[in-house]
Amino acid sequence: MSIDLEIPAVRSARNRFWDIALISATLTAIFHFLPGDRPFGIAFAVFVVSLAVGMVMLAGLAQKPLNRWSFVLLIPALLCALADALYSSPVVQALAFIVSLTSLTFFAFWLTVPQIKFGHIKSLWPVMFIKETLWPVRSLSQALTGIKGDRRLGGVAIGIIVAIPFLLIFISIFSSADQLFSKSFSGLFQSNDFGTYVFKTIRDLIVGIFFLASGSTMLSRLVEERKPTDGGGRTVGLDQTVYVTFLALINILFLVFVAFQFAYFFGGQAWVATQGITYADYARQGFFQLLFASGLVFAITWALYWLTDMRQRWTKILTIVMIAQTGIIIVSALKRLMLYVDAYGLTLARWWAAFCIILIGLTLLAIAAFAIAKAAYAPVSKFAFLGILIITSLALLIPSERTIARYNVDRFLANNGLRLDFGYLDSLSSDAIDERIRLASSEWPSDQDGYRYTGPTDRGSYVGQLKNERDQFRARFSKLGLGASLSDHWAMDALEGLK
């Protein structure tokens, strides 16, 4: 009886390994033909969706209940895939890669953790998550060891090893016997692309091994029912006086700085001028410093919550006061940024800087609400992390470059004496083509002096510039294939219709 029970188990393990190998090989092939050569656009979106489907298929091999709530962790990756398929902005492409990678990594882990309720999790990133994500090879070696008695696997390996020298011998013989055969092989090895072939082969091999190892890790986690046991907040044995003193000093400094901000709010340009500082310089020089200060407050608040769970009364009160004062600082920073944008136009750096400081403000507000509600660190960290991922991925769906171009073009066409940086406008991706064509199709202000930094002398010359770009874009677009975004397709159509 023991033999009858053992054989199906071994066969099941073998079958699972070959299923993992098949899924891994399929994902590797998709990687090779899509993001391997075309890392952005529709190709990236298809690859992200393929990875998600592959992970679900792998988890299904265990035939055990899955954590359905883990699919929430997949939302940012799918939103990022959509954003990358829609837009060509380099910032969107970079952020989409980072956020989707993070989202898929957490989804892969929690999908295959033995069934657990979301509320019972102490930390989304326990030590087991870090160890098994960064080094998944251990499960692969165990899987191979478990099927080492499989004669088919051994036969394939031995057959490959024995065949290699004979293949080389026959290639040499056939090359001597047939000039066309010899020319084909010599052309391959002497080709300038041979190094590229070798690189891609090694790259795909590494990717395939990683997929196989990660798949083995995911499945073994479910089969062996390995549960994360660590994580969550902890209370460090420091006296409350340490925290109170630290926060009190920070709050005193913030209070002084906030007083200057109120003087700036109510005194305005006249008050700043009395201090011997131009209003533009005051606005320009302060924003990024205040952004850094807000980020530092976020780090301090997060660390304090992790260390204390906000159980100590005065620590909680002073932390909330610090967050409230940071809110005033954030409002001041945004006002400075808007003044600078009104004077010099909108750019990607200013767009995403504004997003970052708003995101910090929202996160601090949520942390303050959790502290007032007496929530422990575990739910704070989980919801804040998920919120940051989802809000960031949603922000990527906003056509940032098109919005930036529209704002700057509208300022220029309004004939209000403000300048247009044509060089910056022309440097934007295909997301901004529609607005640039609108600019070329609209009547320009009659007095051009002071209206731009550098650029064409009139609307006609700008139309000619766009036509030249159309030819260059057409050649580049034809090489993109699935690496093109929908924005590239729309831009090509718009340029083709330019007269």
MIVO-434002 format. One record per residue: x, y, z of N, C-alpha, C in turn. Coordinates in steps of 0.2 Angstrom, whole numbers, plus 5000, padded with zeros to 4 digits. Layout:
XYZXYZXYZ;...
This chain:
500449945000500050005000500450065000;501050065004501450125004501750144997;501850084993502150094986501650134982;501050104982500450134978500350204980;500450224986500250294988500850334986;501450314986502050354984502150364977;501950314973502150324965501750384963;501050384964500650444961500950514964;501250514970501550574973502150594969;502550544967503150564963502950584956;502450544953502250564947501950634946;501650654952501350714952501850774952;502350764956502950804957503250814950;503350754946503650764940503250794935;502550784935502150814930502150894932;502150914938502150984940502751014937;503350984938503951014935503951024928;503650974924503650984917503151044915;502551044919502151104918502451164919;502851174925503151234926503651254920;504051194918504551204913504151234906;503551204905503251224899502951294899;502751314905502451384906503051434906;503651414909504251454909504551464902;504551414898504751414891504351464887;503651454888503251504885503351574886;503351584893503551654895504151684892;504651634892505351654889505251674882;504951634878504751644871504451714870;503951724874503551794874504051854875;504451844880504951894882505451904876;505651844873506151854867505851894861;505251884860504951914854504651974855;504451994861504152054863504652104867;504652104873505052154877505752144876;505952084874506752074873506952124868;506652134862506852174857506452244857;505852244860505452304860505252314867;505552344871505452344878504852394881;504552424876504052474878503352464874;502852504875502252504871501852444872;501552424866501052364866501452304868;502052294866502452234868502552224875;502652274879502752274886502052254889;501552284887500852274890500652204889;500852174883500652104882501052054887;501652074888502152034892501952034899;501752094902501452104908500852054909;500352064905499752024905499951944905;500451924901500651854900500951834906;501351874910501651854916501051844921;500651884921500051874926499651814925;499551804919499151734917499651674919;500251684917500751624919500751614926;500751664930500751654938500151624940;499551644938498951614940498951534938;499151524932499151454929499651414934;500251444936500651404940500351394947;500051444950499751434956499151374956;498851374950498351324949498551254949;499151244948499451174947499451144954;499451184959499451154966498751124968;498251144965497551124966497351144973;497551204976497451214983497151284983;496751304988496451374988496951424988;496751484984497251534983496951594987;497351644988497151704991496851754986;496251754986495851794981496051874982;496151894988496251964989496951984986;497351934984498051954981497951984974;497351974971497252004964497252074965;497152104971497152184971497852204970;498352164972499052184971499252184963;498852154959498952144952498652214948;498252244952497952304948498452354946;498952374950499452424948499852404941;499952334941500352314935499952314929;499252304930498852304924498752374922;498652424926498552494925499252514921;499852494924500452514921500552494914;500252424913500352404906499852444901;499252464904498852504899499152564898;499452604903499852664902500352654897;500752604897501352594893501052584886;500552554885500252534878499952604875;499752644880499452714877499952764876;500452774880500852834879501552814878;501952864875502652854873503152894878;502852924883503252964887503852924891;504452944890504952904894504852904901;504552954904504452954912503852894913;503352894909502852844910503152774909;503552764904503852704903504352674909;504652724911505152704917504752694923;504252734925503852724931503352664930;503152644924502752584923503152524924;503752524922504152464923504252454930;504452504934504652504941503952474945;503452514944502852494947502552424946;502552414939502252344937502752284940;503352304940503852244943503752234950;503652294954503452284961502752254962;502252274958501652244959501652164957;501952144952501952074950502352034955;502852064958503252024963502852014969;502452064972502052054977501452004976;501252014970500651974968500851894968;501451884965501751814964501851784971;502051824976502151794982501551784986;501051834986500451824991499951774987;499951774981499551724977499651654979;500351634981500551574982500751554989;500551604994500651595001499951555003;500051505007499451465010498951515012;498351495011497751545012497751575018;497751645018497751685024497351745023;496951775028496551835027497051895027;496851945023497252005022497352035029;496752035033496852065040497352035045;497451975043497951935048498651945046;498751975040499451985038499852045042;500352035045500752085049501152125045;501452095039501852135035501752115028;501752155023501752135016502452115013;502952125017503652105015504052075020;503752015023504151975028504851955025;505251925029505951905027505851845022;505351805023505251755018505151785011;504751835010504651865004505351895001;505751925005506351955002506851895000;506851845004507351785003507151744997;506451734996506251684991506151724984;506151794985506051834978506751844976;507251864980507951874977508351814976;508151754979508551694978508051634977;507751624972507251574971507551504968;508251504968508551444965508451384969;508451394976508451334980507851294979;507251314977506651274975506751244969;507151274964507251244958507751184959;508251184963508651134964508351074968;507851094972507451044975506951004970;506751044966506251014961506650964956;507250984954507650944950507850884954;508050884960508250834964507650784965;507050814965506450764966506350724960;506550744954506450704948507050674945;507550674949508250654946508150584944;507750544947507650474944507250464938;506950524935506650514929507050504923;506950444920507450424915507350474909;506750494908506750544902507150604903;507150634909507550694910508350674909;508550624912509250594912509350584904;508950554901509050534894509150594890;508750644891508850704887509450734888;509650744895510350774896510950734893;510950674894511450634891511450634884;510850634881510850634873511150704871;511050754874511250824872512050824873;512250794879513050794880513350754875;513150694873513450654869513450674861;512850714860512750734853513250794851;513350834856513750894854514350884850;514850844853515450834849515350804842;514850754841514650724835514350784830;513950824833513650884829514250924826;514750944830515350974828515750944822;515750874823516150834818515750834811;515050824812514750824806514650894802;514650944806514651014803515251024799;515851004802516551004799516550964792;516250904793516250854787515850884781;515250904783514750934778514951004775;515351044779515651104777516151094771;516551034772517051024767516750994761;516150954762515850924756515350974752;515151024755514651064751514851144753;515051174747515251244748514651294750;514051274748513451314750513351314758;513351244760513351234767513851264771;514451264768515051294772514951374772;514751394767514651474766514151494771;513651454772513051474777513351474784;513751424786513951424793514551474794;514951474789515551524790515251594790;514751614786514351674786514051684793;513751634796513451644803514051664808;514551624808515051644813515451704812;515551724806515851784804515451844804;514751834805514351894804514451944810;514252004808514352054814513752044819;513252014817512652004821512851944826;513351904825513451844829513551864836;513851914838513851934845513251954848;512751984844512051994846511751934847;511751884843511451814844511651784850;512351784852512551754858512351794864;512351854864512051894869511351874871;510951874865510151864866510051794869;510451744866510451674869510551674876;511151704878511251704885510751734889;510551794887510051834890509351794891;509151764886508551724886508651664891;509251634891509351574895509351594902;509551654904509551674911508851694913;508451724908507751734910507351674910;507451624906507151564907507251524913;507951524915508051494922507751534928;507751594927507351634932506651624933;506351614927505651594927505551534930;505951484928505851414930505951414938;506451444940506651444947506051484951;505851534949505251574952504651534952;504451494946503851454946503951394951;504551364952504651314956504551334964;504751394965504751424972503951444973;503651474968502951484970502551424971;502651374967502251314968502451274974;503051274976503251234982503051274988;502951334988502651374993501951354995;501551334990500851314991500851244993;501251204989501251124991501551114998;502051145000502351135006502051175012;501551225010501251265015501651305019;502151335016502651385019502251445021;502251465027501951525029502351575032;502351645030502751695033502551705040;503051705045502951705052503151775055;503551815051503751875054503451935051;503651995054503452055051503052095056;502852155054502352195058502752245062;502352285065502652335069502952305076;503352345079503652325085503852385090;503852375096503952435100504652435103;505052485101505752485104505752505111;506152475115506252495122506552565123;506352615120506552685121506052725126;506352765130505852805134505452855130;504852865132504452915128504752975128;505152995132505553065132505953075126;506253015124506653025118506253045112;505653015111505253025105504953095106;504753115112504453185113504953235112;505553225115506053285114506253295107;506253235103506453235096505953275092;505253255093504753285090504553355092;504753375098504653445100505053485097;505753465096506253515093506053525085;505853465082505653465075505053515074;504553515079503953555078504053625079;504553645084504753715085505053745079;505453705076505753735070505253735064;504853695064504253695058503853755060;503653765066503253825068503553895066;504153895067504553965065504453965057;504653915053504553915046503853925044;503353895047502653905045502453985046;502754015051502654085052502854125046;503454105043503654145037503254125031;502954065031502454055025501854095026;501554105032500954145032501154215030;501754235032501854305030501954305022;502154255019502254255012501554245009;501054205012500354195009500054265009;500054305015499654365016499954425013;500654425014501054485012501154485004;501154425001501254414994501854454991;501854474985502454494981502754554985;502254604987502554664990502954644997;502754605001503154585007503854555005;503854505000504454474998504954524995;504654574991505054634988505454674994;505054684999505454725005506054685008;506054625006506654585009507254575004;507154614998507654614994507754554989;507154514989507154454985506654464979;506754444973506254444968505754384969;505154404967504654354968504754284964;505054294958505154234954505654184958;506254224960506754184963506454154970;506054184973505754154980505354094978;505054094973504554044971505053984968;505554004964505953944961506353914965;506653944970507153914974506953874980;506253884981506053854987505653784986;505453774980504953714979505353644981;505853634977506253564978506453554985;506653614988506953604995506353585000;505753614999505153595002504953525001;504953504994504853434993505253384996;505953404997506353355001506153355008;505953415011505853415018505153375019;504653375014504053345015504253265015;504653245010504853175010505253155016;505653195019505953175025505453165031;504953215031504453205036504053135036;503953115029503553055028504052995031;504652995029505152945032505152945039;505153005043505153005050504552975053;503952995050503352975052503252905052;503452875046503352805045503852765050;504452785051504852755056504552755063;504252815065504052825071503452775072;503052765067502452725067502652645068;503252635065503452565065503752545072;504152605075504452595081503952595087;503452625087503052635092502252615092;502052605085501352595084500852655086;501152705088500852765090500452755096;500652715101500352695107500452755112;500952785112501152835117500752905115;500452935120500052985119500353045116;500853075119501253135117501653125110;501853065109502153045103501653055097;501053025098500553035093500353105092;500253145097500053215097500553255093;501153245095501753285092501853265084;501753205083501753175076501253205072;500553205074500053235071500153315070;500453345075500553415074501053425069;501553385068502153395063501853375056;501353335056501053315049500553375047;500253415052499853465051500253525048;500853535051501253595049501553575042;501753515041501953495035501453505029;500853495031500253515026500353585024;500453635029500553705027501153715022;501653675024502253675020502153655013;501753605012501553575005501153625001;500653655005500253705001500753764999;501253785003501653835001502153814995;502353754995502753724990502353724983;501753704984501353704978501153774975;501053824979500953894977501553914974;502153904977502753924973502853894966;502653824966502753794959502253824954;501653844956501153864952501353934949;501653974954501954044952502554034946;502953984947503453974943503253944936;502653904936502353874930502053934926;501753974930501354034927501854074923;502454084926502954124923503354094917;503554034918503953994913503753934910;503053914911502753864908502853794912;502553744909502453684913502953634909;503253594913503753544911503653474914;503953424912503853354915504053354922;504653384923504953384930504453424935;504153474933503753514937503053474938;502853444933502253394933502353344938;502853304938502953244942503153264949;503553324950503653354956503053364960;502553404956501953414960501553354962;501553304957501253234959501553204966;502253204966502653174972502453214978;502353274978502253314984501553304986;501053304981500353284983500253214986;500653164983500553104985500853094992;501453134994501653135001501153165005;500853215003500353245008499753205009;499453165004498953115005499153065009;499753035009499952985013500053005020;500353065021500353085028499653095031;499253125027498553135030498253065032;498353015027498052945029498452915035;499052925036499452905042499152945048;499053005048498753045054498053015055;497652995050496952965052497052905055;497552865053497652795056497852805063;498252855065498552865071497952885076;497452935073496952955077496452895079;496352845074495952785075496252735079;496952745081497252695085497452635082;497552635075497752575071498452555072;498552495072499252465073499652485066;500352465067500752485061500552435055;500352375056500252325051499752355046;499152375048498652395043498852465040;499252505043499452565041499952555035;500452505036500952495031500652465025;500152415026499852385020499452425016;498952465019498552515015498952575012;499452595016499852645013500252625007;500552565007500852535002500452524996;499852494997499452484991499152544988;499052594993498752664990499252694986;499952694988500452724984500552694977;500452624977500552594971499952604966;499352604969498752614964498752684962;498852734967498852804965499352824959;499952794960500452804955500252774948;500052714948499852684942499252724939;498752744943498252784940498452854937;498952884940499252944938499652934931;499852874930500152864923499652864918;499052854919498552854914498352924912;498552974915498453044913498953054908;498753084902499153104897499653164898;500153154902500553204905500853254900;501153224895501553264890501053294885;500453264884499953304880499653364884;499553354890499353404895499853464895;500453444896500953494896501053534890;500953504884501053534878500453584877;499853554879499253594878499253654882;499453654889499553714893500053764890;500653744887501053784885500853814878;500553784874500253804868499753854869;499253844874498753884875499053954878;499553954882499854014884500154054879;500454024874500754054868500254084864;499654054862499154074858498754124861;498754134868498254184871498554254870;499154264867499454324866499454364872;499754334878499754374884500454394886;500954384881501654414882502054354885;501854294886502254244889502554204884;503154184885503654154880503454074880;503654044874503553974873504253944871;504453894875505053864873504953804868;505053824862504953784856505453724857;506053734859506453674860506253624864;505953644870505653594875505053564872;504653604869504053574866504153514861;504653534857504853484851505253424854;505453424860505853374863505353324866;504753334867504253294870504053234865;503853184868503753114864503153124859;502953074856502353074851501753094855;501653084861501053104865500853174864;501353214862501253294861501153314854;501153264849501053284842500453314841;499853294843499253324842499253404844;499553414849499553484852500053524847;500653494845501053534841500753544834;500353494832500053514825499453564826;499153564832498653614833499053684833;499653684836500053754836500153774829;500353724825500553744818499953764814;499353734816498753754812498353814815;498653844820498253904823498653964821;498254024822498554084820499054114826;499654124825500054154830500054224832;500154244838500154314839500554354834;500354414833500654454828501354474830;501454494836502054524838502454464842;502954434838503354374840503854394845;504054454846504654474850504554454858;504954414861504854404868504454344869;504154314863503654264864503954194865;504554184863504854114863505554124865;505854064867506554064868506954054862;506854004859507153994852506653954848;506653954841506153914837506053944831;505553924827505453954820505254024820;505354054815505254124814504454134813;504154094810503454104809503054034809;502454034808502053974808502153924802;502353954796502453924790503153874791;503653904794504253874795504153814800;503653824805503553774810503153714806;502753724801502353674798502953634794;503353674791503953634787504353594792;504453614798504853574802504453514804;503853514805503453454807503453404801;503353434795503453384789504053354788;504653384790505253344790505253294796;504953314802504953264807504553204805;504053214801503553164799503953104795;504453124791504853074787505253034792;505553074797505953034801505552994806;504953014808504552974812504252914809;504152924802503852864798504452814798;505052824797505552774797505652744804;505652784809505752754816505152714818;504552734816503852704817503852634814;504152624808504152564804504552514808;505052534812505452484815505252464822;504752504825504552494832504052424832;503652414827503252354828502752354834;502752304837502352304844502652344849;503252364848503552414853503252484853;502852494848502552564847501952564852;501752624855501252634859500652654854;500052654857499452684853499552754852;499952794856500052864855500552864848;500952824847501352824841500952814835;500452774835500052754830499552824828;499352854834498952914833499352974830;499952974833500453024830500553014823;500652954821500852944814500252964809;499652944811499052964808498953044807;499153074813499053144813499553184808;500153154808500753184804500553164797;500253114795500153094788499553144786;499153164790498653214788498853284788;499453294790499753364790499853394783;499553454782499553484775499953544775;
